[in-house]
Amino acid sequence: MTALLYGNLSVEIVPSLGVRIERATLRQPAADMSRCARPEMPARPQILGREQQLTDALRAIREGLPVGFHAACGYGKTTLLHDIVAVAAGELPAKTCLYLRADRDRVEDLRQSLVDRLYRSDRPVKLTPGQCDQVLGQVSAVIAVDDLAAGPGQVADLLDVLSGCSVVIGSPRPVLGRRGTSQDLPGLPDDSALRLLAEAIGRPLTAEELPAARRLVAATDGQPLHLRQAGALVRAGSHSVASLARQAAQDPDVLDSLSVSALAARERRALAILALAAGALLAPGLIDAIGQVASLADCLDSLHRSGLAEQRDDRFGLPVCKAASYRQMLLDDLQLGAAARGLSTWLTTRNPTAAESQSAADAVLAIVEFAAERADWAAVGQLARAVEPVLFIAGRWEAWHETLGRGLDAAKAAADQAAEAFFCHQLGSLAFCQDRLEDAVRLLRLALAIREEIGDRDGADLTRHNLRLLDPERPSPDRARPDEPRASRRRRSPRVVVGLLSMLGALALVAGGVGVASVLGAGGHGQHGPPSQGTSSGGGISQSSGTGGASQSSGTSQSSGTSQSSGTSQSSGTSQSSGTSTPALVTVPNVIGQTQSEATSSLTGQGLAVTTVTTSDCPPKDDGDVVSENPVPGSSVPAGSTIVISPCDSASSMIDVLDVVGQTQSQATSTLQGQGLVVTTTSVSECGASDDGNVVSQNPPAGTAVETGASEVIGICIGTG
């Protein structure tokens, strides 16, 4: 299956060339509708010391209220959410109970994933955002969303859409605001923590070890992950409980480095792959393929027992929050180029609709981001080409757009015109589907111009076909019909509008008790639910989504400084004449280092439009100067295109440190990390017994103005018992 239906469009992959768009009308007979079986009862994970959190969550679920649990990495949010879903499924048999991991802040992709879990169609269908919202608004289910990194506005919109559901959220910081209860997930109670440590060691703690074990629990704040790591080190015979307690009292994260240092070479290589693909759960065979070493996956069980990897069924992974630190420790083992080749080869030989391909796609997204940060454009381009059809078929179009943008950046950096044309074609076709017609015309024309220039006849024919659909009364820029006078051609801007009934002919609700017909109204793309919130992504593409309602900017910037909005398509400054000639290409001048006014003057002097996005991610010495531009200098763009410049305003990155004295270590860490600070800990023995485990000092002191990303040292009271 290489095609899907979206609105009144059929979109099909043409191998090596891009997607081909056709107009289509769905008329599904009622007899084709079928109801899916209820998902299997989820199994309860092994969990200790979370009875109170489970009770609180079940109470909120019965009351229909959102509830969230937030904590720093390693406190067991994922295990808790799995337990909540499993218990709720047993106690509330009338409800469907689902667990799914959020794709960072890609909330539209999250909604599509929910639809895919709740409905089934006999034809591949991707719903428009408005249609997703309308259908999900009729669902009654228990939905646990893990690793949600969305902003408060996005979370509020999600809760509005899932108004009939009981939503449980796991996140690194509070995201619910006043919409529900949000609990800081503490470390395990002492008794549960000691029991977990003993289980990790593989034997009961001795009387001699018990005092040191209590100090270890206090030093790690009862964090389950660190306790598992400590137990594995003791079990291996390389450390005693007392020695680990002393070292953890200075810095609990030393347990990570000690655990990694104890690994054999093959185990380090396997862990390096999990670190590259942080956030994805991978099957052992895929890990072998990425590592290009046979039986590398044999190391995974030992990594899990050592507290270095998480396991769900037969898949293994590493939390996103551990990616940066583990990658730094395993820098010599990462082998990014080899991993990119192995993963790309594996993915291109698999069915893009298979579950294993989707798991691999999560790994690719993580590795592409890492490769882009390191400017390894060869790896970025290779992986982007391999994964983009998988993201397209899965309906993960936010991730698809971001990946295409990064692929375009890679093609430009490598001066690969064929790849640049491919990614422009894909981005233009995506803009067409999302009814961002000005962006679609601009990008498809650019793709066509490049493909004609390099003699790619098949690619040019495909791009020309998609352009014709945008304006069926006028041929593409390079092909005028000789029998049609130019003056008679009229420009039309068709909209992708289709009734939900024609879109959902074969959808059947899994959650039970909801008739599909009750939600099959005659609305169109973007006409239902709140406007989608956009986030910008790489590639220099101005993005908006939806066609109904007024334009509404989301103001969210990300990745390479491009902008995205929701609502009607906005002008991107692209010159679009009514003639038939391909627009002239302009080379983007380098304005980095110039003042904002100088840069604006330079760009407008070349016939380009300018958009300004201020950035605080820059040193004070660059204040007022342009520190980045997108598209990058030297790129070829049509005359009239918009160039995004980012002047530096370092002062906006200053924040006042919050007062965390008196809080527990986990509370303080969550508070400070929520401000964007890097937290380190130190132990303090000169403190009262009532302060054990709490913060008794912080440096810099509360109220100090520091830059985002600065370090904050908190002193934790450690008893001497």
Order of alpha helices (4+ residues) and beta strands (2+ residues): beta-beta-beta-alpha-beta-alpha-beta-alpha-beta-alpha-beta-alpha-beta-beta-alpha-alpha-alpha-alpha-alpha-alpha-beta-alpha-alpha-beta-beta-alpha-alpha-alpha-alpha-alpha-alpha-alpha-alpha-alpha-beta-beta-beta-beta-beta-alpha-beta-beta-beta-beta-beta-alpha-beta-beta-beta-beta
